[in-house]
Every structure is written in structure tokens, then in C-alpha cells.
Amino acid sequence: MQYRLPPLNTLRIFEAIYRRGSIRQAAAELCLTPQPISQQLKILESSLGQSLFERSIRSLTPTEAARRLYGPVKEGLDQFAQGVSAVSGDTAKKSLYLH
């Protein structure tokens, strides 16, 4: 089956923006600067042909399209995480290296 999806990284970024309510906070969480986060959001919006957030000077308000998209995207990312965890297992060593 072929999937017609926007770039998956844009969905991960969308989820962080939606949950945090801020491009700046999503950028901090993802260890990126706000500029690439904004660019990825624009790519997603262009791919979907819809705005996902109403922008004002210091806030983002999710549109109806964003509210409908968030649940399935969150579930999908959660399932990806479960799959990766199942493959890597909880027995993987966690190491801390100090230099």
C-alpha cells in the first residue's frame, strides 16, 4: 500500500507545536531554532492546502483542521514509539558518557 503523506518530520513538528502552543517552545523541545520549525510548519500547511494555526503577535490558535489532525498524528507517533521500543527492547543499555 502506498501512503500519500506529507513529510513525516513535519507531522512530528506539528504535534510539538500543537501540544506546546508555541513555535519557540516546540523548537526548544526539539533542539532546533524557531526558524526551521516555522519553515516545516509552512511545508505541512502547503502540503495539506490549509492553515493549521491562526497566528497573532505572540500566540498560535489551532484551526479546526489542526484540531482534527492532532489526534491521529499523536496516535501515529505513539505507535511509532511503541514499535521502536518493541524492537530495541527495554534491555538496551543506557549509558552516560562524560568527557
KASULQUI-V625345 format. One record per pair of residues at least 6 apart in sequence whose ideal C-beta (glycine too) atoms are under 7 Angstrom apart, sorted by the first residue. I is the first residue (numbers start at 1). J is the second residue. D is the distance in Angstrom with one decimal. If there is no record, write none. Layout:
# KASULQUI-V625345
I,J,D + I,J,D
This chain:
# KASULQUI-V625345
6,44,5.3 + 6,47,3.8 + 6,48,6.6 + 7,43,6.6 + 9,40,6.5 + 10,40,4.9 + 10,43,5.4 + 10,44,3.8 + 11,73,5.1 + 12,77,6.4 + 13,26,6.6 + 13,30,6.8 + 13,37,5.8 + 13,40,4.6 + 13,41,6.4 + 14,41,6.6 + 14,44,5.6 + 14,52,6.6 + 14,73,6.3 + 15,73,5.3 + 15,74,5.8 + 15,77,5.9 + 16,26,3.9 + 16,29,5.5 + 16,30,5.8 + 17,23,5.9 + 17,26,4.4 + 17,37,7.0 + 17,41,6.3 + 17,60,6.8 + 18,62,6.0 + 18,66,6.1 + 18,70,5.0 + 20,26,4.8 + 20,29,6.5 + 21,60,6.2 + 22,60,6.6 + 23,34,5.1 + 23,37,5.1 + 23,38,5.7 + 23,60,6.9 + 24,34,5.2 + 26,37,5.6 + 27,33,5.8 + 27,34,4.6 + 27,37,4.5 + 44,52,6.9 + 45,51,5.7 + 45,52,5.6 + 50,65,4.6 + 51,63,5.7 + 52,62,6.8 + 52,63,5.8 + 52,65,5.9 + 52,66,4.1 + 52,69,7.0 + 53,60,4.2 + 53,61,6.4 + 53,62,5.9 + 53,63,6.4 + 53,66,6.2 + 54,61,4.5 + 54,63,6.2
